[in-house]
Amino acid sequence: MLMAVVRDVSLSIADCELTHLARMPVDVERARAQHGAYVRCLEKLGCAIHRLPVKDALPDAVFVEDTAVVLDEAAVIARPGAPSRRAEVPSVERALESRRKLLRIEPPDTLDGGDVLTIGRTLYVGLTRRTGPGAVAQMERMLRPFNYKVQGVEVSGCLHLKSAASFIGDHRVLCNPAWVDRGIFKGMDIIETDPSESHAANGLLVGETLLYPETFPKTLERIRARGIRVLTVDLSELAKAEGAVTCCSLIIKLSQ
Ligand code: CIR
């Protein structure tokens, strides 16, 4: 059984943090409608939905992925690199505390959940403006007892590691080689994004289905050609806030 932790789009989303995109007007109603459809997809894929309280004063609060990294044995509570995002964390902690042992990234280090790509027992952690080597070292120390390997990964040109690569099941990685060295995923089946679709490397695996933006048809074709089951969503309004499909939920296994 899976649970998806989500939070509705804040009224103030147009004031979001931006690192690699120019600011554009965001239509909040449209963003909310798209987010609603995304949540219905998660339900359709079998997730029980846990809704966090809406935080209209926190522009990026819909991007819950950045606040925690949930593993089977524990959850790492992040310390987002953007100070404006740290007030998002306590409500996520409350949602997770009855379900996982909580570990915390301590100051001064910072970590965004979007920088953590978990594949089996390895956590690849993007070294970005949001996440530094100190947080990687903290993760390494706190997860060693659970037998996880933690590896820092250079990322350039995008916000998070998971903007550049995501795990799409069955030893497969979707990757934009312009933003992360594909050699890191040696031994895996790497599907490269189409060069004309730079933001296409972010997909969310839910069970055996990949939730994927409908806005990247060429990369989608490459994914489908591998026989991967895909459900498409339109998150184009949230993309203006530099969000994508993994960012809008924390997927948690409940059956343990
Ligand atoms: C930010 O800059 O923090 C937000 N505007 C976007 C966060 C997207 N999160 C993610 O990719 N995990």
Boltz pocket constraint, residues with backbone or C-beta under 6 A from the ligand:
constraints:
  - pocket:
      binder: B
      contacts: [[A, 16], [A, 17], [A, 18], [A, 19], [A, 60], [A, 63], [A, 65], [A, 66], [A, 82], [A, 85], [A, 113], [A, 114], [A, 115], [A, 159], [A, 160], [A, 163], [A, 241], [A, 242], [A, 243], [A, 244], [A, 246], [A, 247]]
      max_distance: 6.0
